[in-house]
């Protein structure tokens, strides 16, 4: 019996000096296989990004590189794809946190938007972390935790998820590009 082909790590969507970098826990297997972040149909990242005003329209995962034009990027704490983040060991998360800090120092974004509190707590030894701004920077970037956009996160319906993303957008000084919120740029 042949061993299955290993799934390749998902490439980052990063550049120097971005305003906000969205940081997932790790890529899902289907996203890694497709080669695009948040490719899983049930993931609510792309709708939340638009409804919160970060993008002028709802992007498809295949359009992720357009984020760079708006000063936005995507990466993850751990680069190894898994079916579920629960398959990552605590050691992998801590090592991924150190790797993320190194990557952030190299590109100097203003903000990191951590997608979910659980991965952040484990990777950065912050068991009491809550949603919103954090006191400690990572690699020189300010940190804001937003809810995990996974379809499995039933605690945040789409409207509430978009509202949390919009709080970050406002704090980061990113104009409302969607026109959905009635804000003036």
URDAQUI-V555642 format. One record per helix or strand. SS is the DSSP state (helix for helix, strand for strand). FROM is the first residue (numbers start at 1). LEN is the number of residues. If there is no record, write none. Layout:
# URDAQUI-V555642
SS;FROM;LEN
SS;FROM;LEN
This chain:
# URDAQUI-V555642
strand;13;1
strand;20;5
strand;28;1
helix;29;6
helix;45;7
helix;61;10
strand;72;5
strand;82;1
helix;85;3
helix;90;18
strand;111;5
helix;117;8
strand;132;2
strand;138;1
strand;141;6
helix;158;14
